[in-house]
Amino acid sequence: MKRVALVGALLALALATVPAALASEKHPSQRELESELVCPACHTTLDLSDAPVAQEMKLHIRRWIAAGWTKSRIEDALVEQFGPGVLGVPRKHGFDLLAWVLPLGGIALGAVALGAAAWLWSRTRSEPGAKVALAPAGAGGPQLDPELERRVDEELARFDA
């Protein structure tokens, strides 16, 4: 029941962020775009760059926002003019999707390998030769060798005296 509640809460949280993302797409801000785009001259974000080409890009962005362009349309225009290097992050479609999928796939593969290794390790711990915790006599656990039991009794008797 707790798992269902947790999944429901996570789903509600994910759905709560959708309107904000859509609003950002339809009405981007100058500051948002400048922090996500990279200057082709100095390879820093536009908000940190004072290069002439960065100033030109900022002017274009300001005009396009005033004209009502969407975030995607502005990014597409800048990619067409300056190349894909102006994007701060790779796109989430086509060949660029690999930049998102490969790290996540690697993490998932590592988690599966770690889980399999832990499962195998837990199954092989009680094989012959492994240390076994001794249970009290009559508890149904492994019994001591009679010679070893005699020696243990002698040592205990020596300490009791």
MARVO-348818 format. One record per residue: residue in three letters; chain; x, y, z of N, C-alpha, C in turn. Coordinates in Angstrom, 3 decimals. Layout:
 residu chaine     n_px     n_py     n_pz    ca_px    ca_py    ca_pz     c_px     c_py     c_pz
    ALA      A        X        Y        Z        X        Y        Z        X        Y        Z
...
//
This chain:
 residu chaine     n_px     n_py     n_pz    ca_px    ca_py    ca_pz     c_px     c_py     c_pz
    MET      A    0.814   -1.181    0.000    0.000    0.000    0.000    0.867    1.259    0.000
    LYS      A    1.973    1.200    0.738    2.874    2.344    0.785    3.484    2.600   -0.589
    ARG      A    3.771    1.511   -1.314    4.377    1.640   -2.639    3.418    2.360   -3.585
    VAL      A    2.132    2.029   -3.524    1.132    2.675   -4.375    1.044    4.166   -4.045
    ALA      A    1.072    4.483   -2.773    1.022    5.883   -2.358    2.258    6.642   -2.837
    LEU      A    3.421    6.008   -2.755    4.655    6.645   -3.207    4.618    6.890   -4.713
    VAL      A    4.184    5.896   -5.478    4.087    6.056   -6.929    3.091    7.152   -7.265
    GLY      A    1.963    7.185   -6.559    0.971    8.234   -6.785    1.526    9.616   -6.497
    ALA      A    2.283    9.748   -5.425    2.878   11.044   -5.071    3.896   11.480   -6.123
    LEU      A    4.715   10.549   -6.592    5.701   10.885   -7.620    5.029   11.277   -8.931
    LEU      A    3.959   10.581   -9.279    3.218   10.912  -10.494    2.586   12.297  -10.378
    ALA      A    2.029   12.610   -9.232    1.437   13.936   -9.018    2.494   15.035   -9.108
    LEU      A    3.665   14.769   -8.556    4.754   15.742   -8.627    5.201   15.962  -10.069
    ALA      A    5.309   14.867  -10.828    5.714   14.974  -12.231    4.677   15.758  -13.032
    LEU      A    3.402   15.505  -12.794    2.347   16.218  -13.512    2.277   17.692  -13.110
    ALA      A    2.683   18.007  -11.902    2.658   19.396  -11.447    3.692   20.244  -12.180
    THR      A    4.763   19.628  -12.679    5.804   20.385  -13.377    5.477   20.603  -14.842
    VAL      A    4.488   19.899  -15.384    4.158   20.022  -16.808    3.699   21.433  -17.182
    PRO      A    2.779   22.063  -16.458    2.361   23.420  -16.849    3.520   24.420  -16.875
    ALA      A    4.435   24.317  -15.938    5.578   25.233  -15.921    6.452   25.034  -17.151
    ALA      A    6.663   23.784  -17.546    7.476   23.509  -18.730    6.792   24.024  -19.987
    LEU      A    5.474   23.843  -20.078    4.750   24.334  -21.241    4.760   25.855  -21.294
    ALA      A    4.641   26.504  -20.146    4.679   27.962  -20.106    6.044   28.461  -20.546
    SER      A    7.090   27.762  -20.152    8.443   28.141  -20.543    8.619   27.989  -22.046
    GLU      A    7.997   26.988  -22.629    8.100   26.752  -24.070    7.388   27.853  -24.844
    LYS      A    6.180   28.223  -24.403    5.397   29.210  -25.142    5.863   30.638  -24.904
    HIS      A    6.305   30.927  -23.692    6.714   32.283  -23.342    8.085   32.244  -22.654
    PRO      A    9.157   32.020  -23.419   10.484   31.938  -22.785   10.950   33.309  -22.315
    SER      A   11.831   33.286  -21.337   12.399   34.549  -20.868   13.816   34.688  -21.428
    GLN      A   14.231   35.922  -21.538   15.575   36.214  -22.043   16.621   35.549  -21.156
    ARG      A   16.437   35.668  -19.852   17.398   35.108  -18.897   17.488   33.591  -19.025
    GLU      A   16.328   32.935  -19.177   16.292   31.475  -19.305   17.071   31.027  -20.544
    LEU      A   16.807   31.651  -21.678   17.489   31.259  -22.914   18.987   31.550  -22.852
    GLU      A   19.344   32.683  -22.282   20.768   33.020  -22.193   21.530   32.054  -21.294
    SER      A   20.858   31.484  -20.304   21.548   30.532  -19.433   21.635   29.135  -20.056
    GLU      A   20.830   28.860  -21.085   20.824   27.539  -21.718   21.587   27.493  -23.032
    LEU      A   21.908   28.652  -23.607   22.609   28.696  -24.892   24.075   29.061  -24.690
    VAL      A   24.904   28.611  -25.617   26.355   28.771  -25.501   26.869   29.683  -26.608
    CYS      A   27.780   30.550  -26.258   28.411   31.431  -27.230   29.354   30.608  -28.115
    PRO      A   29.229   30.705  -29.430   30.111   29.926  -30.306   31.560   30.418  -30.292
    ALA      A   31.803   31.642  -29.836   33.168   32.179  -29.826   33.947   31.756  -28.582
    CYS      A   33.331   31.893  -27.416   34.077   31.634  -26.179   33.606   30.382  -25.440
    HIS      A   32.568   29.720  -25.935   32.068   28.453  -25.376   31.640   28.560  -23.914
    THR      A   31.111   29.716  -23.533   30.472   29.873  -22.227   29.012   30.221  -22.490
    THR      A   28.201   30.168  -21.456   26.800   30.515  -21.663   26.675   31.982  -22.043
    LEU      A   25.597   32.293  -22.743   25.411   33.670  -23.218   25.337   34.678  -22.081
    ASP      A   24.775   34.278  -20.956   24.663   35.227  -19.852   26.018   35.585  -19.251
    LEU      A   27.040   34.792  -19.518   28.387   35.089  -19.006   29.313   35.670  -20.065
    SER      A   28.897   35.646  -21.310   29.772   36.059  -22.403   29.508   37.505  -22.820
    ASP      A   30.608   38.215  -23.139   30.518   39.570  -23.671   31.095   39.650  -25.079
    ALA      A   31.286   38.491  -25.734   31.830   38.465  -27.090   30.836   39.134  -28.047
    PRO      A   31.328   39.710  -29.137   30.423   40.374  -30.093   29.339   39.435  -30.634
    VAL      A   29.704   38.200  -30.913   28.701   37.265  -31.426   27.651   36.960  -30.354
    ALA      A   28.037   36.935  -29.092   27.085   36.718  -28.006   26.133   37.900  -27.881
    GLN      A   26.665   39.116  -28.049   25.812   40.311  -28.009   24.798   40.279  -29.154
    GLU      A   25.241   39.809  -30.330   24.342   39.682  -31.483   23.242   38.644  -31.212
    MET      A   23.638   37.530  -30.615   22.660   36.486  -30.300   21.644   36.991  -29.280
    LYS      A   22.104   37.732  -28.268   21.195   38.273  -27.261   20.188   39.236  -27.897
    LEU      A   20.640   40.043  -28.857   19.765   40.983  -29.549   18.697   40.224  -30.340
    HIS      A   19.116   39.166  -31.059   18.163   38.348  -31.809   17.132   37.722  -30.865
    ILE      A   17.595   37.183  -29.748   16.698   36.536  -28.783   15.678   37.541  -28.265
    ARG      A   16.122   38.745  -27.943   15.231   39.772  -27.428   14.152   40.105  -28.462
    ARG      A   14.552   40.255  -29.726   13.589   40.565  -30.792   12.595   39.422  -30.999
    TRP      A   13.095   38.193  -30.989   12.236   37.039  -31.250   11.240   36.820  -30.100
    ILE      A   11.663   37.077  -28.870   10.733   36.961  -27.737    9.638   38.020  -27.870
    ALA      A   10.029   39.227  -28.256    9.048   40.306  -28.442    8.068   39.972  -29.567
    ALA      A    8.532   39.211  -30.570    7.671   38.822  -31.690    6.783   37.634  -31.334
    GLY      A    6.990   37.032  -30.141    6.136   35.931  -29.698    6.619   34.547  -30.103
    TRP      A    7.884   34.430  -30.480    8.411   33.120  -30.873    8.472   32.200  -29.654
    THR      A    8.334   30.887  -29.899    8.464   29.892  -28.830    9.941   29.603  -28.593
    LYS      A   10.193   28.951  -27.487   11.569   28.593  -27.137   12.183   27.680  -28.200
    SER      A   11.424   26.698  -28.646   11.930   25.768  -29.662   12.256   26.480  -30.960
    ARG      A   11.391   27.417  -31.357   11.617   28.133  -32.611   12.874   28.998  -32.521
    ILE      A   13.071   29.636  -31.377   14.281   30.454  -31.191   15.524   29.572  -31.236
    GLU      A   15.476   28.441  -30.513   16.633   27.533  -30.515   16.912   27.000  -31.912
    ASP      A   15.854   26.642  -32.654   16.042   26.140  -34.020   16.680   27.190  -34.917
    ALA      A   16.248   28.446  -34.770   16.817   29.521  -35.586   18.295   29.713  -35.270
    LEU      A   18.640   29.656  -33.984   20.055   29.837  -33.609   20.905   28.644  -34.038
    VAL      A   20.357   27.436  -33.956   21.091   26.254  -34.417   21.305   26.336  -35.919
    GLU      A   20.291   26.806  -36.651   20.415   26.946  -38.103   21.487   27.976  -38.468
    GLN      A   21.565   29.031  -37.688   22.511   30.113  -37.977   23.930   29.799  -37.482
    PHE      A   24.062   29.221  -36.269   25.378   29.040  -35.661   25.805   27.578  -35.511
    GLY      A   24.909   26.648  -35.732   25.230   25.230  -35.572   24.770   24.697  -34.228
    PRO      A   24.783   23.346  -34.069   24.268   22.734  -32.839   25.121   23.021  -31.608
    GLY      A   26.309   23.604  -31.776   27.169   23.913  -30.648   26.615   25.001  -29.742
    VAL      A   25.582   25.724  -30.194   25.013   26.784  -29.359   24.097   26.236  -28.282
    LEU      A   23.693   24.986  -28.407   22.818   24.402  -27.387   23.653   23.957  -26.202
    GLY      A   23.220   24.326  -25.024   23.934   23.941  -23.801   23.788   22.468  -23.481
    VAL      A   22.681   21.874  -23.889   22.434   20.448  -23.682   22.004   19.850  -25.014
    PRO      A   22.292   18.568  -25.235   21.875   17.952  -26.493   20.350   17.845  -26.574
    ARG      A   19.853   17.804  -27.791   18.408   17.656  -27.988   17.966   16.269  -27.555
    LYS      A   16.676   16.106  -27.388   16.144   14.838  -26.897   15.469   14.042  -28.010
    HIS      A   15.998   14.124  -29.220   15.499   13.314  -30.322   16.629   13.071  -31.321
    GLY      A   16.415   12.076  -32.162   17.419   11.738  -33.162   18.672   11.159  -32.528
    PHE      A   19.797   11.397  -33.186   21.073   10.860  -32.717   21.476   11.450  -31.366
    ASP      A   21.091   12.694  -31.102   21.439   13.348  -29.833   20.781   12.683  -28.628
    LEU      A   19.739   11.889  -28.877   19.072   11.172  -27.792   20.041   10.209  -27.096
    LEU      A   21.057    9.742  -27.817   22.046    8.842  -27.205   22.769    9.494  -26.028
    ALA      A   22.940   10.802  -26.073   23.610   11.498  -24.971   22.794   11.396  -23.688
    TRP      A   21.497   11.188  -23.792   20.640   11.029  -22.620   20.466    9.564  -22.257
    VAL      A   20.349    8.705  -23.262   20.029    7.293  -23.028   21.235    6.501  -22.523
    LEU      A   22.403    6.724  -23.095   23.572    5.921  -22.716   23.948    6.049  -21.238
    PRO      A   24.015    7.238  -20.666   24.332    7.293  -19.225   23.263    6.639  -18.355
    LEU      A   22.003    6.849  -18.690   20.933    6.234  -17.916   20.953    4.718  -18.073
    GLY      A   21.230    4.255  -19.298   21.351    2.810  -19.533   22.525    2.227  -18.774
    GLY      A   23.634    2.954  -18.716   24.793    2.493  -17.959   24.502    2.387  -16.475
    ILE      A   23.778    3.361  -15.946   23.407    3.316  -14.528   22.496    2.120  -14.266
    ALA      A   21.517    1.904  -15.157   20.599    0.777  -14.984   21.348   -0.551  -15.090
    LEU      A   22.252   -0.654  -16.040   23.034   -1.878  -16.206   23.910   -2.123  -14.976
    GLY      A   24.515   -1.075  -14.433   25.314   -1.210  -13.217   24.482   -1.648  -12.028
    ALA      A   23.267   -1.120  -11.914   22.388   -1.511  -10.812   21.990   -2.978  -10.928
    VAL      A   21.705   -3.423  -12.152   21.355   -4.835  -12.363   22.547   -5.726  -12.041
    ALA      A   23.738   -5.335  -12.494   24.939   -6.134  -12.214   25.221   -6.191  -10.710
    LEU      A   25.062   -5.076  -10.027   25.277   -5.045   -8.578   24.255   -5.920   -7.855
    GLY      A   23.005   -5.862   -8.278   21.973   -6.705   -7.692   22.238   -8.180   -7.928
    ALA      A   22.660   -8.530   -9.154   22.971   -9.929   -9.463   24.165  -10.409   -8.647
    ALA      A   25.177   -9.564   -8.507   26.353   -9.941   -7.721   25.980  -10.149   -6.251
    ALA      A   25.134   -9.291   -5.710   24.704   -9.439   -4.314   23.879  -10.709   -4.142
    TRP      A   23.020  -11.001   -5.111   22.208  -12.213   -5.040   23.096  -13.453   -5.093
    LEU      A   24.063  -13.467   -6.016   24.975  -14.612   -6.105   25.809  -14.755   -4.840
    TRP      A   26.287  -13.651   -4.304   27.115  -13.693   -3.097   26.313  -14.254   -1.930
    SER      A   25.045  -13.845   -1.813   24.235  -14.334   -0.697   23.905  -15.819   -0.842
    ARG      A   23.888  -16.335   -2.051   23.585  -17.749   -2.275   24.816  -18.632   -2.062
    THR      A   25.998  -18.097   -2.208   27.212  -18.911   -2.095   27.863  -18.822   -0.728
    ARG      A   27.319  -18.055    0.181   27.950  -17.894    1.498   27.909  -19.160    2.329
    SER      A   26.926  -20.024    2.161   26.799  -21.196    3.025   27.370  -22.454    2.377
    GLU      A   28.226  -22.296    1.388   28.851  -23.460    0.760   29.886  -24.069    1.690
    PRO      A   30.306  -25.334    1.451   31.335  -25.954    2.288   32.608  -25.106    2.318
    GLY      A   33.199  -25.058    3.473   34.419  -24.267    3.636   34.137  -22.878    4.174
    ALA      A   32.871  -22.441    4.104   32.523  -21.126    4.636   32.337  -21.235    6.142
    LYS      A   32.577  -20.136    6.851   32.405  -20.134    8.296   30.921  -20.232    8.627
    VAL      A   30.597  -21.057    9.583   29.215  -21.266    9.983   29.090  -20.907   11.455
    ALA      A   28.076  -20.108   11.785   27.854  -19.767   13.186   27.328  -21.008   13.904
    LEU      A   27.854  -21.289   15.095   27.453  -22.463   15.855   26.206  -22.168   16.660
    ALA      A   25.273  -23.095   16.610   24.040  -22.959   17.373   24.169  -23.773   18.648
    PRO      A   23.407  -23.442   19.671   23.456  -24.226   20.906   23.063  -25.680   20.628
    ALA      A   23.598  -26.588   21.438   23.303  -28.007   21.253   21.814  -28.228   21.373
    GLY      A   21.287  -29.057   20.547   19.867  -29.365   20.567   19.033  -28.360   19.787
    ALA      A   19.664  -27.353   19.199   18.918  -26.357   18.444   18.762  -26.782   16.994
    GLY      A   19.284  -27.929   16.645   19.162  -28.399   15.284   20.246  -27.852   14.373
    GLY      A   21.203  -27.117   14.918   22.282  -26.563   14.113   23.408  -27.557   13.959
    PRO      A   24.523  -27.156   13.379   25.657  -28.052   13.198   26.258  -28.464   14.544
    GLN      A   26.665  -29.700   14.661   27.229  -30.232   15.901   28.755  -30.187   15.833
    LEU      A   29.379  -30.008   17.011   30.833  -29.985   17.100   31.384  -31.403   17.037
    ASP      A   32.601  -31.483   16.567   33.331  -32.746   16.600   33.505  -33.122   18.080
    PRO      A   33.358  -34.415   18.463   33.470  -34.792   19.884   34.800  -34.375   20.511
    GLU      A   35.903  -34.487   19.778   37.212  -34.092   20.302   37.248  -32.586   20.575
    LEU      A   36.718  -31.798   19.640   36.689  -30.347   19.808   35.769  -29.964   20.968
    GLU      A   34.667  -30.648   21.120   33.746  -30.367   22.212   34.399  -30.662   23.569
    ARG      A   35.192  -31.750   23.644   35.897  -32.093   24.876   36.889  -30.993   25.227
    ARG      A   37.631  -30.479   24.217   38.632  -29.432   24.461   37.963  -28.134   24.922
    VAL      A   36.824  -27.805   24.342   36.107  -26.595   24.734   35.636  -26.718   26.175
    ASP      A   35.118  -27.912   26.537   34.662  -28.133   27.917   35.807  -27.999   28.907
    GLU      A   37.004  -28.527   28.549   38.181  -28.422   29.434   38.574  -26.958   29.627
    GLU      A   38.574  -26.191   28.535   38.960  -24.773   28.627   37.947  -24.002   29.485
    LEU      A   36.678  -24.260   29.292   35.656  -23.583   30.094   35.779  -23.942   31.569
    ALA      A   36.065  -25.213   31.844   36.219  -25.639   33.231   37.433  -24.948   33.862
    ARG      A   38.490  -24.767   33.076   39.693  -24.107   33.577   39.397  -22.646   33.938
    PHE      A   38.572  -21.966   33.162   38.240  -20.569   33.435   37.246  -20.426   34.585
    ASP      A   36.408  -21.455   34.802   35.436  -21.410   35.888   36.112  -21.555   37.255
    ALA      A   37.248  -22.188   37.266   37.888  -22.485   38.539   38.591  -21.312   39.154
//
